[in-house]
Amino acid sequence: MSINFSKLNNDKLYTLSKRVHEILSPEPVADWGIKVYFDEYVLHHEKFKKAMLQLKEAMKVLGEKDNRRDKDGVNLRTHVKNYTNHPDEAVAKRAEELMVELDRHGVDFYRKSYKEQTAILEYIINAIDTQFADFVVRIHAEEWYDFLKKSQEDFETTRKELTEKKAELINEESPSQVRPDLVTAMRELLTFMPMQYKATKNEQLGIIITKIEAELKRF
């Protein structure tokens, strides 16, 4: 059994390793004579799992913060857009001018990368503070605007905390750090299992090998 591990990113490697672990864990690996290789693999699988879950949890929180600022940005835009139809032409014209700034980088800028979104929102916030502060109050949009500024600040605070967390993980064991040991242990296990089957002709081991080979083909 073999697979080109270099083609697997950390998420795919974790998924594959988790499946191998699920398949082998209930089995009598000691009876099959593969316990030494399995135990070494489990050791590194658990380290990789811990590192991945820590990183995933941190990224989940950041994603939630990003969703909040996206919603606040959309709500502010919707509020301002409503005023482009205001019966007072001066108000409508000013609302249109503000819409130009809000949409300068695209209506769906929130689909862009976190870094790009931050740059765009900082531009919008600066434009409002320097050119439209009084108008935002005039059209009663200050609450939506305050929400947007707060969620943007909250996102950036969380992003900086995540950067610091990543630095801490490097000092501990990040996914990229423990990955080589997991790959080596998994490769040795997958290489030895067919050899052991060839030597013992253990029927159940053969069935498990077939199951794992099916998983490998998915990647």
HUGI-V54072 format. One record per residue. N is the residue number from 1. NEAR is the number of other ideal C-beta (glycine too) atoms within 10 Angstrom. D_CENTER is the distance of its C-alpha to the mean C-alpha in whole Angstrom. Layout:
n->N near->NEAR d_center->D_CENTER
n->N near->NEAR d_center->D_CENTER
This chain:
n->1 near->17 d_center->30
n->2 near->10 d_center->28
n->3 near->18 d_center->25
n->4 near->7 d_center->24
n->5 near->17 d_center->21
n->6 near->6 d_center->20
n->7 near->9 d_center->19
n->8 near->17 d_center->16
n->9 near->9 d_center->13
n->10 near->17 d_center->11
n->11 near->11 d_center->10
n->12 near->13 d_center->13
n->13 near->21 d_center->15
n->14 near->21 d_center->14
n->15 near->16 d_center->14
n->16 near->19 d_center->18
n->17 near->24 d_center->19
n->18 near->14 d_center->18
n->19 near->17 d_center->21
n->20 near->23 d_center->23
n->21 near->16 d_center->23
n->22 near->11 d_center->24
n->23 near->15 d_center->26
n->24 near->19 d_center->28
n->25 near->10 d_center->28
n->26 near->8 d_center->31
n->27 near->15 d_center->33
n->28 near->11 d_center->36
n->29 near->21 d_center->35
n->30 near->11 d_center->38
n->31 near->12 d_center->40
n->32 near->18 d_center->39
n->33 near->16 d_center->39
n->34 near->24 d_center->35
n->35 near->13 d_center->34
n->36 near->13 d_center->34
n->37 near->19 d_center->32
n->38 near->22 d_center->30
n->39 near->13 d_center->30
n->40 near->16 d_center->29
n->41 near->25 d_center->26
n->42 near->19 d_center->25
n->43 near->13 d_center->25
n->44 near->19 d_center->22
n->45 near->22 d_center->20
n->46 near->14 d_center->20
n->47 near->18 d_center->19
n->48 near->27 d_center->16
n->49 near->17 d_center->15
n->50 near->14 d_center->16
n->51 near->22 d_center->14
n->52 near->21 d_center->11
n->53 near->12 d_center->11
n->54 near->18 d_center->11
n->55 near->18 d_center->8
n->56 near->13 d_center->6
n->57 near->11 d_center->9
n->58 near->17 d_center->8
n->59 near->11 d_center->5
n->60 near->10 d_center->6
n->61 near->14 d_center->9
n->62 near->16 d_center->9
n->63 near->12 d_center->7
n->64 near->11 d_center->11
n->65 near->20 d_center->13
n->66 near->18 d_center->12
n->67 near->13 d_center->13
n->68 near->17 d_center->16
n->69 near->24 d_center->17
n->70 near->19 d_center->17
n->71 near->14 d_center->19
n->72 near->20 d_center->21
n->73 near->22 d_center->22
n->74 near->15 d_center->23
n->75 near->16 d_center->25
n->76 near->24 d_center->27
n->77 near->19 d_center->27
n->78 near->11 d_center->29
n->79 near->17 d_center->31
n->80 near->24 d_center->32
n->81 near->15 d_center->33
n->82 near->12 d_center->35
n->83 near->20 d_center->37
n->84 near->15 d_center->38
n->85 near->10 d_center->40
n->86 near->15 d_center->42
n->87 near->6 d_center->46
n->88 near->10 d_center->46
n->89 near->8 d_center->46
n->90 near->8 d_center->45
n->91 near->16 d_center->42
n->92 near->14 d_center->41
n->93 near->12 d_center->41
n->94 near->21 d_center->39
n->95 near->23 d_center->36
n->96 near->15 d_center->36
n->97 near->13 d_center->36
n->98 near->25 d_center->33
n->99 near->16 d_center->31
n->100 near->9 d_center->32
n->101 near->16 d_center->30
n->102 near->19 d_center->27
n->103 near->14 d_center->27
n->104 near->12 d_center->28
n->105 near->16 d_center->24
n->106 near->11 d_center->24
n->107 near->11 d_center->24
n->108 near->10 d_center->20
n->109 near->19 d_center->19
n->110 near->17 d_center->16
n->111 near->10 d_center->14
n->112 near->14 d_center->14
n->113 near->8 d_center->12
n->114 near->15 d_center->11
n->115 near->9 d_center->14
n->116 near->14 d_center->16
n->117 near->20 d_center->16
n->118 near->17 d_center->17
n->119 near->14 d_center->20
n->120 near->18 d_center->21
n->121 near->23 d_center->21
n->122 near->12 d_center->23
n->123 near->14 d_center->26
n->124 near->25 d_center->26
n->125 near->15 d_center->27
n->126 near->11 d_center->29
n->127 near->15 d_center->31
n->128 near->22 d_center->31
n->129 near->12 d_center->32
n->130 near->8 d_center->35
n->131 near->13 d_center->36
n->132 near->22 d_center->35
n->133 near->12 d_center->35
n->134 near->8 d_center->39
n->135 near->17 d_center->38
n->136 near->20 d_center->35
n->137 near->11 d_center->37
n->138 near->14 d_center->40
n->139 near->18 d_center->38
n->140 near->10 d_center->36
n->141 near->24 d_center->33
n->142 near->14 d_center->32
n->143 near->12 d_center->30
n->144 near->20 d_center->28
n->145 near->22 d_center->28
n->146 near->13 d_center->27
n->147 near->17 d_center->24
n->148 near->25 d_center->23
n->149 near->18 d_center->24
n->150 near->13 d_center->23
n->151 near->20 d_center->19
n->152 near->21 d_center->19
n->153 near->12 d_center->20
n->154 near->13 d_center->18
n->155 near->22 d_center->15
n->156 near->16 d_center->16
n->157 near->11 d_center->17
n->158 near->18 d_center->14
n->159 near->16 d_center->13
n->160 near->10 d_center->16
n->161 near->13 d_center->15
n->162 near->16 d_center->12
n->163 near->10 d_center->14
n->164 near->10 d_center->16
n->165 near->16 d_center->15
n->166 near->13 d_center->13
n->167 near->10 d_center->17
n->168 near->10 d_center->18
n->169 near->17 d_center->16
n->170 near->11 d_center->18
n->171 near->8 d_center->21
n->172 near->12 d_center->20
n->173 near->16 d_center->18
n->174 near->19 d_center->15
n->175 near->23 d_center->13
n->176 near->13 d_center->15
n->177 near->15 d_center->18
n->178 near->21 d_center->19
n->179 near->22 d_center->18
n->180 near->11 d_center->21
n->181 near->17 d_center->23
n->182 near->24 d_center->21
n->183 near->18 d_center->22
n->184 near->14 d_center->26
n->185 near->21 d_center->26
n->186 near->24 d_center->25
n->187 near->15 d_center->27
n->188 near->14 d_center->30
n->189 near->23 d_center->30
n->190 near->19 d_center->29
n->191 near->12 d_center->32
n->192 near->16 d_center->34
n->193 near->24 d_center->34
n->194 near->16 d_center->36
n->195 near->10 d_center->38
n->196 near->16 d_center->39
n->197 near->20 d_center->39
n->198 near->9 d_center->42
n->199 near->9 d_center->44
n->200 near->14 d_center->44
n->201 near->9 d_center->44
n->202 near->17 d_center->42
n->203 near->9 d_center->41
n->204 near->12 d_center->38
n->205 near->21 d_center->36
n->206 near->15 d_center->37
n->207 near->11 d_center->35
n->208 near->21 d_center->32
n->209 near->18 d_center->32
n->210 near->10 d_center->32
n->211 near->14 d_center->29
n->212 near->19 d_center->27
n->213 near->15 d_center->28
n->214 near->11 d_center->27
n->215 near->16 d_center->24
n->216 near->14 d_center->24
n->217 near->8 d_center->25
n->218 near->9 d_center->22
n->219 near->14 d_center->20
